[in-house]
Each structure stands twice: as structure tokens, then as C-alpha cells.
Amino acid sequence: MNFSVKPVLTGEKTVLRPFTADDAEAILEILDDPDVIRFTFPSQPDTPFTLERLRAVYGARATQPDRLDLAVTDPATGELVGEVVLNEWDPVQRSCSFRTLIGPRGRDRGFGTEAVRLIVGHGFEQLGLHRISLGVYGNNHRARRVYEKVGFVVEGVLREAALRDGEWVDEVLMAILDHEWAAHGGHPEGRVSSTAR
């Protein structure tokens, strides 16, 4: 199992590729999106995001051996529209956490679902993971629908775990296991197209 190799993963709708420092400007624009702020951050970051900070962070992603961060791009234009991340790696338990964010230019185009399938498939089939888990706010219906379409299963709910815009929201805990992925390949409802696998 080796997280230091940063692959390019190609689907029908999107290409996932390693980050470079040059991606900072696109990431800054995505991080300023109100939906990204509302559904991604538990609170306002202590240190504001700056172009310089993001250049340093995303420039270092390609050398980090304990996590895999890939840019979600539109293959027609090369535009960066989001990210997918496997992190919090536990090599003994062969598990890690997953997170994603898709900016406004990548939404409602099937990019998110395909990007999740690509990186989760890579995690199980190439990295030998046993378990991939995530937490999603209960009111983030778009993300939860994507995770369920790929095969993530609800394992529990942390009730009223976060105060968001003056309202308490649940955090839904979800995970997918290697033998579940082996059974459905990210298509638990059996809707696999001939070119999807």
C-alpha cells in the first residue's frame, strides 16, 4: 500500500490528476463558494485562505506519502472543478477517511459521482484499503446522494453535531468496505454501463 504514488485517473466525464502549486487560484475560487463554505467547513478557518498559503499547501500535496489528494478536472477544458481526498490513513487497519468538494462549475454534470467512484475504486483496487469512511452534514443532500449512489452505507448519526448558520445539523457517518466494492464496483443499484468498469 503506497500513498506516495499520485496517479492520473481517467473516467468518461472527468480526469483526476495530482495537484500543483499552480492550482491555487482555482482552489481559492472554489473555497469562496457559499455552498462549499456551508457544507465543508465546521467553522470559519482560523487563518484565512490566501493565494500564497494555498500555493504552499497544494504544491506540497504531490509529495505527501500518507494521503492522496487529486484535482477533479473537466477533460474538455482542463479546468479544475474540485478535489477528492483520501486522508487519515491507518496502515494497520487498512482504512482511511474520504472527503470531496466540487465547485459550482463542476456541479450537476456527473463529475462528483464519477470522481468519487474513481478514487474509491483506486483505494480498494490499487491501494488495498479495507475501509473508507466519511462524515457529511445531514442537510447536504447532494453529497449524500452521491455517496449512496457509489455504495457508501450510513453507519450512524451524530445528532445536532454542528451549528451551521444558526441551526443545529446532524453529521451522518458513512463508510464502504472492500468486499462491498468488490460486489458492486461502485454501482450498488446495478446500473453499470458497458464502459464504466
Protein Blocks (a to p, Z undefined) as FASTA:
>chain_A
ZZkbccddddfkbccddddfklmmmmmmmmmpmklmmmmpmbdcfbacdfklmmmmmmmm
mmmckbccdddddfknopafbdcddehiafklopadddddddfklgonlmmmmmmmmmmm
mmmmmnopabdcddddfklmmlmmmmmmnopacfbdcehkbceehiacddddddddfklm
mmnnopanopacfklZZ
